[in-house]
Amino acid sequence: MNPYSEVDKKILGEIYSSNEPMENLEVLCDKYGARWPGTPEDIGSVKYMVDKLKEYGLEDAYYEPFKIPGWERGPAKLEVTAPIQMEFDVISLPFSIGGEIEAKLVDLGPGPLDIYEKRKDEIDGNVVMCSSARPQGMTRSLHRSEKFNRSVLAGAKGWIFMNHYPAYGPPTGGVSPIIPSVGLAYEDGTFIQRLLKREGEVTIKITTTDKNMEVTTHNIIGDVDGTSGDKEHVVTGSHYDGHDISQGAVDPASGAVVVMEMARVVNMVKDKLKRRIRFMCFGAEEIGLFGSYAYTAMHEDELGDCRFMLNLDAAGGTGRKGVTFHDYPELEPYLEKWREEMSAEMPMGQRAGPYSDHWPFFLKGVPSGGGGDSEARATSTGRGYGHTKYDTVDKVDRTYLRLAAANYSRFLFRVANADDWAPRRKSPEDIEAFIKKMGYDETVALNEKVKEYVSGWDEHHPDTVDYLNRKSAW
């Protein structure tokens, strides 16, 4: 029996007879580009989304500004200066400092954990290249930033992030403002690897011209109020900022327009909604989860009343639309029951990592989950064209935008209406134990170790000084 049969029919009818998400996606990506924090396209897209939410009936929708460490890209060059002379197309990695380094190349392949210490003598004073591939045998993800930090600790003075996918060009992704750092295409990286293998030694020159500075960006907030007047509420959101080289159509804009569509259709059935659902689009996720950290800091007094947070980063990409809970097995029976009610295929799993906007909520003890297919994620090898210039509107299929909005709006309606919803909120001790179990304490310790190590250098780039004085969000 489905107690919300009429609600489901209304929601599904609206979603499958409308093209709002695709039209919004085209505007966000074609008109406002990457929506990079601090740019005119950033604030332009924010005002557009707020206006659309108001058009959908969320009359009090608004945006909240906050300041972050920002970054402006300049031209970058990568040259082989010996044993041959050759130049390659590269892009700076966000937060790279502007600088120049010429030194021997040390290729670490996918950069497994033990290789930095083993090859420390080779790395010290030279340029390291790591691919975006996951090292074999890893039981947890090895993020780009960890490969970068371990390279810096081993003495690297320049860093190259090589795409392990062919035909997608140089990858992007934030690092810390310590050494010149660039992204390199698979084809050029494998050429250099062959040259190094054949010749035994290759000298590399990296030149970057980037600038770090403070900028203002925003979070978008829109509420659909419940009928009970209960302070307890639900939050869902996706970041809206893409990387500056791309439209960021799948990652993240497909998620942002799904959130907007969910707000539109849930508002149409708000007379049946018991508790408020907050729909959000976070700013500045790609360069450090700044939007979600800002929200949890600015709204900390409300988090005790937040019964669940669903993160929908890139939710409109291909694949099944299930929920991965963040170490909350007691929530599985709810989804098992509700997906039967909804006649919806929604795979379910348990996993949590610190690299998207659910994480600041998780750290505050808010029960949370993320959209997607946990079964497919287990065999995924990386982002594909994500974080490259090829993440464009043509990669998004309206079918998946609709499926995501259909599954997640009805799921969250039930979360907001459930009177027996009672997951145990994690204590600081619980969260600390989970972080240690997953090995994320090593990531935090590594960040602090890098700061301590770099602080001991005789000379620092001005951008590095600002970084050293910046407090960690964890």
N, C-alpha and C positions, 0 to 999 in steps of 0.2 A: 504493500500500500504506500502511496506517495501523498503525504499530507500537504505538500506544496505543488500539487499538480497544476493548478491554475497559474501560480507564480512562474513555474517552469515554462509553461506554454507561452505566457506573455513575454518572458525574457527571450526564449528561443525564437519566437515569431519576430520580435524586434531585431535581433541580431542577424537573422538569416534573410531579412528583407531590407537590410540597410547596407550601405557601402561606406559608412562614416569612418571606420578605422583606416581603410585604405586611402580615403581622401585626406584624412589627417596626416597619415604617413607621408604622402606625397608632398604636402605643404611643409611639414617639418624638415624633410630631407632635401627637397628641390629648392625651396625658398630660403630655408635657414641653415642649410649645410650641416656642418658637424656640431653646431650648437656648443662650441668650445667655450669653457668658462671664461667670463670676463669680456667676451666679444659682443659687438652689436647683434650678431645672430643669436647669441645666448638670450639676451633680454627680449629680443623680438619673438623668439619661440615661446618664451615664458608667458608673455602677454597674450600670445595667440592661444595657448592652452588654457589659461585662466578664462579668457573670453568664451572659449568653447564650453568649458565646464559650467559657466553661468548660463549659456544658451541651453544647456542640457537640464537646467533647473537647480543647479547647485549655486544658489544666489550669493552665498557668502564665500565662494572660492576666492583665494588670494595667493600671493607669493610672498615668501619671507626671505629677505636678503641676508647674506653673511659673507665674511671676508675669508679668503684662502690664499695660500701661496700659489701664484699662477705662473704661467710660462708662455713664452713667445718663441716660435720656431724661427731659426735662421737657416741659410744655406749650409749644407754639410758636404764633405768630401771624404772619400776613402781611396787611398792610392797604394798600390804596391810599388815600392821604390827599389827593391832588389829581391831576387836576381834579375827581374825584368821591371819595366815601367808600364803601369797600367792603372786606369782610373775606373771606379765602379759607382753606379747610382746607389746612393744610400739616403736615409733620413735620420735625423737626430731622434733619440728617444726622449720623451717628455721629461723635463727637469734636468736633462743633460746641461752641464755648464758649457759656456763658450770657451774653446781652447784648442790646443794643438799638441799632438804627441806622435813621435816617430820612434818606433821600437820594433823588436822582433815579435812575430806572431806566435801565440801558443793556442793551439786548437784543442778544446776540451770536449768536442762532440756534444752530446746532450747534457754534459755537466753533472755526472753522478756525485753523490755527497763526498765520497772518499778521495776524489781526484784532486781537489784543491790543495789538500795537505801533501799528498804524494808528489805533486809537481810544483810545489811552492817555490823551489829554487829557480825553476824555469820561468814561473809566472812573474816573480818579483821584478818590477821595473819595466815590464813588457805589456803587450796588448793581448787580451784574451778574447777568443771567440767561442761562444756557446750557442748551440742550436735550441730551438723551441721545443724539441722532442722531449718526451718523458723518458728518463733513464729506466732501463729494464730493472725489474725487481723492486721498484718503489711501492711501498704500501700506502703512501699518501702522495698527494700532488706536490710537485717541486716547482714553485712559482718562479717566474722570471726574476723577481726582485731578490729571491734567495740565491739564485745563481750569481747575480750581480754582486750581492753582498759578500759572498764567499770568495769571489774573484778579487774584490777590493781588499779583503783581509789577507789574501795571499800576496798582495803587493802589486796588482794590476794597475796600470796607469792609463789604460784605455780599454774600452769594452765594445765588442761586436755581438749583436743578437741576430743570429742567422735563422731565417724561416726554414722549417723542415718540410714545408709543403711546397711542391713545385708550382709555378705559374701564378703565384699570388703576389709576387713582389716583396719588398722589404716590410717586415712587421713593425708595429709600434707597441708602446707600452711603457709606463712610467718606471723610472729608476730614481736614485737619489742624486742631488747635484754635487757630485764628488769628482768624477773624471769624465772626459769626453766619451759619449756613448752613442752608437748608431745601430740602426736596423739594416740588415742585408738580405737580399733575395736568395732563395735556395740555389738557383743556378749559378750565381756569382760566388756564393759560399763554397759550393762543391768544386768550382774551378780553382779557388784558392787552396782548398784542401788537397786537390790533386797536385798543384804546384808545390805545396809544402812537402808532400810525400816524395815527390820526384827529386826535388832540389835539396831537401833537408833543412833549409832555413829560408824564411821569407821575412822581409822587413816591410812594415805597414806604417802608413801615415794617416792619422785621422785629424780632420779639421772641422770644428763646429763653431757656430756663431750665435748661439741661443741666449735668451735673456730670461731670468727669473725675476718676478715681481709680484706684489700683492694685488689681487683683483677681487671684485665683488661678483658673486653668483647667487643662485636662488633655489629654494624648495617651493614646490607648488602644493597647496593643500585645499582639498574640497571635501565637505562632509555631506553624507546623506543621513539625516537624523532618524532614530528609531522612535517608536511610539511609547516606549516604557518610561523614558526620561532617565533611564539607568546611566550612570557615569561609565560603566564598563562598555568598551568599544573594541572594534577590530580595525587594524590598519593594513592596507595593501599598497604596494607601490613598485615603480621601476624607475631607474635613473633615466634621464633624457639626454644627457651629454654624450656625444660620440667623440672619437679621437679626431684631431684636427685635420688629418689627411683624408677623411672619409665622411660619407653621409651617416655612417653608423645606422643603417636601416634595420638590420636584424638586431644587432647589438649596439644600442639598446632601444631604438625608436619603436620597434615592433611591440616591445613590452609597454612603453609609455602609451601608445594608442590603444592597446588592449585595456589598460587601466582606465583610460578615458571612456571607452565603450562600456566597461563595467559600471562606471559611475552613471552613465546615461540610462542604462536599462534598469539598474537597481533603483534609481530615483523614480522610475515608473511604477514600481511596486512597493514604494516606501510605506504605504498604509498597512502593509503586512510585515514590515520589518520591525523587530523588537528593539534592537540595539544599534547604535550609530556605527556606520562604516566610514572610515577616513580613507580617501583615495589620494595618493601622493605621487608626484614626480620629483625625484631627487636630483639635485645638481652635483656636478663634480665627483661622480663615482669613479670614473676611469683613472683619476690621478690620486686616489687615496680615500675613497668613501667619505669625502668631506661633507656631502649633503646629509647623509644619514647620521653621521656623528654630530653634526650641527643640530639636527632635529632632536636627537635623544638628549643633547645637552640643554637645549632651549625649552624642551617640553618634559623634562625629567619628572616633574611632579605629576604628570598625567600617565606615566608608564605603568604605574601600579594598577591602573584601571584598563590597561590594554590586554585583552584576553588572547590575542593572536596577531602575529604579523606574517603576511604572505608576500614574499619577494618575487616579483615577476620580471626580473631582468631578462630581456630578449625573449619574452614569452611567446611572441608571434612567429618564431622560427619553426622549421619543420619538426615533425615528431608528435608523439602522443602527449597529452596534457594531463599529467598526474601531479602528485604532491610528494616531495621529499621532506619529511619532517626532520627537524634539527635536534636529534637525540631526545625525542618525545614519543617513545613506543606506545604510551597510553592513549595517544591520539589516533592510532591506527583503527580501532573499532569504529570510530565515528566515520572515517572515510569509507571503510568497508560497507557500512550501512547506507551511507548517502549515495555512493556511486551506484548501488543497486536501485535506490529510489529514482535516481536521475537517468538510469539506463545509459550510463556514461563509462567509457573505458578510461580509467584513471589509475595508472600504475602508481605504486606506493613504495617508499623506501625511507631509510634513515641515514643521514649524512649531514655534516655541517663543516664549512670551511670559512676562513676569515677574509674572503676576497670579493664579497658583494654586500649589498645594503642591508641584508638581514643581520649582519654581524654586530653592529652597535646595539641593536635591540636584544640579540642573544646575550651580549655581555651584561645587559641590564636585567636579565632574568625573564624577558618576555618570551613566551612560547612562540615558536616561529617555524616556518617552512618555506620551501621554494617550489616554483613551478617547473615542469619538465618531465622527463622520463628517466627515472633512476636506473632502470635496467639498461637503457641505451648508453647512459653516461658511463657506466662501468667499463664499457669497451671503447669509449671515445679516446682518440689520440691527440686531440687539441682543438683549435678554433677554426681550422680551415681558412676561409677568407676573412674571418673575423679579425679585427684590428689591422686590416689592410685597406687600401683605397677601393677595393672591389666589394665592400659591404654596402651595396647600393639597393635602391628601391626594387629593382627588377629581381632581386633575390627573395623577395617576400611574396608569399602566396596567400591570397585572401582567405582561402580555406582554413589555414592555420590561425589566422587572426580571429576568425569566427569561432573556431573550436576552442581556442584559449578563453575568449570572452564568455562563451557558453558554459564551459566547465567551471571556471573560477568564480564567476558571478554567482552561480547557483550554490557552489560550495561555500562561499563566504556568507551568503544569505543564511545558510543553515548554521554556520559558526556563530553568527550574530544572534540567531534565534534560539539556539540550544539552551535549555534551562538546566541541563545536567553537565554542562561544560566545566570540568574541574581538573585540568592538568596541574600537577604540582609545580609551582614556580621554582626555578633553580636558585639556590643560594649562591653567594659569592664563592663559597667553598666548592659547591657542585661544579660551577663553571670553571674554576681553577683546575679541578681534578680532570674535567673533560679536556681542557686545553692541553694538559700534560699528557693525557692518554693519547691524544692525537698527534703529539709532537709539535704543536703550535707554540709551546713555550720556548722551543728552540728558535723559532722564527723571531719572537719578541727579544730573546736574549741576543740573537744575532744582530738585530738592529742596534741594540745598545752597545754591543761589542764593536760594531763598525764605527759608531760615533766616538767611542773611547779611543779606538785605534787612529782614526783620522784626526782627532783632536791633538794627537802627539806630533803631527807633521810640522815641519819648520815653517812652511808657507801654505796659505789657504786662499783659494779663489773667494771673492766676496760672497758669491751665492752659496758656497760651502759654509761660510761663517754663519749665514742666516739659518741654514739647515741644522747646524750643530746647536744653535740656540733654540730650536723648535722642540716643543714637548711632544712626546708620543701620544697618540690618541688612545692607546690601549691602557 
